[in-house]
Amino acid sequence: MKKTISMILLALSLLVILAPSVFAEEAAAAAPAAGGEASVKTMAALAAAIAIGIAALGASIGQGMGLKGATEGIARNPGASGKITTTLIIGLAMIESLAIYALLVSLGLLINQKMFF
């Protein structure tokens, strides 16, 4: 099961990495008068999407591992559940803040390229 999921994720990541080279020719042929500005905006949007995707993937894996460790700790010592829960909540907040930072960087890339205006 893990091998299948790993292969699917590898195929999807290769698709995301190789997609700009495949579609770059079509975008260049569609807008020759743009002077390369369209391709820069496209690459900025792609970079933002990849950045937030990797951040979400990393944050979800980190949160899952933290929750796994906390539940195992509570199962071994139910008396320490209060301390474990407090530490878990603080740790999950720290992990989630990293994903939010990646979102802000991605939005900064898009705003810098004036994608919203």
Residue pairs with C-beta under 8 A, 6 or more apart in sequence:
16 50
16 53
19 46
20 42
20 43
20 46
24 39
27 38
27 39
27 42
28 39
31 38
40 113
41 113
41 115
44 109
44 110
44 112
44 113
44 115
45 110
45 113
45 115
47 106
47 109
48 106
48 107
48 109
48 110
49 106
51 102
51 105
51 106
51 109
52 99
52 102
52 103
52 106
54 102
55 98
55 99
55 101
55 102
55 103
56 99
56 102
58 98
58 99
59 95
59 96
59 98
59 99
62 95
63 92
63 95
63 96
66 88
66 91
66 92
66 95
67 88
67 92
70 84
70 85
70 87
70 88
73 80
73 84
74 80
74 81
74 84
74 85
110 116
